[in-house]
Amino acid sequence: MAKFYSELTSSLREFIAEQKLFFTASAPTKGRVNLSPKGIDTFRCIDSKTVAYLDLTGSGNETAAHLHENRRMTIMFCSFTEQPLILRLYGQGKAIRPRHPEWQEFYPLFNVTPGERQIMVLTVEAAQTSCGYGVPLYEFKQQRETLINWAEKKGDSGIEQYWHDKNQKSIDGLPTQIFSD
């Protein structure tokens, strides 16, 4: 049965810390819904009402565009182990970039990772657990290094050029604000 929480309890935070994969969902007022899988050690629980993840350079920048437009975001975790559980975090998000005053508050919480683009911060309005009985069992093997290797080969100037070429607008044409603070 689904259960709602107004904040993250210590057991929910422990569950999050055990997960190797999470999904983010956002949508513009009009346009496509974006659902993205995330891995690598990029997620942090800041407190019982705030979570954040280090967003790495990718093919698009949909979440940033959607958060700039309406701030709505959902983050989901699934247990793929013996103990089934799905956890969704609903709330208001924002993108924090290196030029933003809050960068220095959040950035030290993360490991330096090639290709880092921004930090997505979610103010949790509600958390919901559900059974996860239909989610299959999977065994974690390892994180992929492909994205990190790609970013290392590009270097800082190559990453910035990639942002310029591919990350300034969403697929629906919304601005991502990648070069603003």
N, C-alpha and C positions, 0 to 999 in steps of 0.2 A: 504494500500500500504506500502511496505517496505521502510524504510528510514535509511540511514547510517549516522553515526556520527564519527568524528575522536577522540572524547573524551566524557566523561560522563558529560552531562549537569546537572544543579541542579535539573531539573525535573526528569531526569533518576535516579539520586541518591536518590531522594525522593521515587520514585517507588520501587527501590531496598530495601530501609529501611522498606517499608510496607510488604514485602514478608516474608512468614514463611517457604518457601521451595524454593530450587534452585537445578539445575542439573549441573553436571560437565561432560564433554566429553573429552576424550583424546584417542590417538591411537599410537601404535608403528609403525615404518616404515613398518614392516611386522608382522601381528598378529591380534588379536582381538581388536575391538573398545570397549572402556569402557565408560559406561554411568551410572552415580551414582546420586541418589537423596540425598540431604543433608538438614538437618533441624537443630533444636536447634539454639540458638543465636550465630552462629559462623561466620557470614559474615560481612566484613567491607569494606567500600569505603575509601581508604586512601587519594586519591586525584582524579583529573579528568582523570588520566591515569593509576591508580594503584588500584587494589582491592586485598583482601586477605581473606582467611577463615582458621579457626582453624580446622585442620583435626584430627578427632578422630579415635582411633583404630577401625578397622573393619576386616571383614573376609579376605580381600585382601588389597594390597597396589599398585594397578594398576597405579593410576595417578602418583605416585612418580616414578615408573619405566619408564613410558612414558615420563615424563618431563625430566628425566635424559637422556633419549635417544635423544629426539628431541624438547622438550620444548613446543610443540603445545597444546593448550587447548582452549576449548569453555565453557563458563558458560551461562546457560539459566535460565531466570525467566519467569513465567507465571502468569498472573492475573487470579484468579478463582472467582473474584468478578464481580459486574455489569459492571465495566469499563474494556472491554477486551484489553489486550496488551501482547505481547511476546517481551522480550528483550534478545538478545544474545550478549555476550561479547567475542570477538575473540582476541587472543594474545599469548604471550610467557609467560610460567609459570616456576616457580622453587619451590622446596621444601626447607624450612628452618627448620632445627632441632635445639633443645636446645643447641647443641655444636657449632652452626654456629654463627659467629660474628653479623649477622643481627637479631638474635633472640631477643636481648634486645631492638631493635628498634620496632619490630612488636608485641611481646608478650604482652606488657602492654595495647594494644588496645582491648584485649579479656578478657572475664571472665574466671577464673580458672575453668576448666571442667575436671572431671575424664576421663582418657583414652586419653588425648590429646597426639598426636603423632608428629605432625609437622604443620607448617603453609605453606599453598600453596599461593603463591603470583603470580598474573597475571598482566603483563604489557599490558594494553589494546591498541591494534593496531586499532581496529574498534569496534563500537557498532552498532547493527541493531535492529530496532523495526519493528514489523509486527502486523497485526490486532488482531489475537487471536480469531476471530469470531467463530471458531469451537471448542474452549476449553470450556468445561462445567463449570457451576457455582458450586462451592463447598463452604461449610462453614467450617472455621477453628474451630476445637474443642479444641485441646491442643497438645503440644509436647509430644512425647513418652519419658518416663524415662528409658526404658529398657536398652539402651546402657550405660547410665550413671550408672545405678544400677549394671550392669554386670562389668563395669570397677572398681567401688568401691569395689565390692566383690573380684575381682582379686588382687587389690592392686598394688603398683608400681612394685614389683618384679614379680608378676604374669603377668602383662601387658608386661614387658620386655621379659619374657619367651615366651609369645604369639607372640611378634614380631619376636623373634628368630625362633620359630617353623613355623609361618604362613605368615610373612610379609617381608621376605628377597628377594623373587623373585615373579615376576608377573606370571599370569597363562600361559604366553608364555615363561617363563624362564628368563626374563630380570631382572637384579639386581635392587633393589629399593634404595639401599644406606642407608637403615634405620639406620645403625650404624655408618655412616660417618658424617662429618660436611659439 
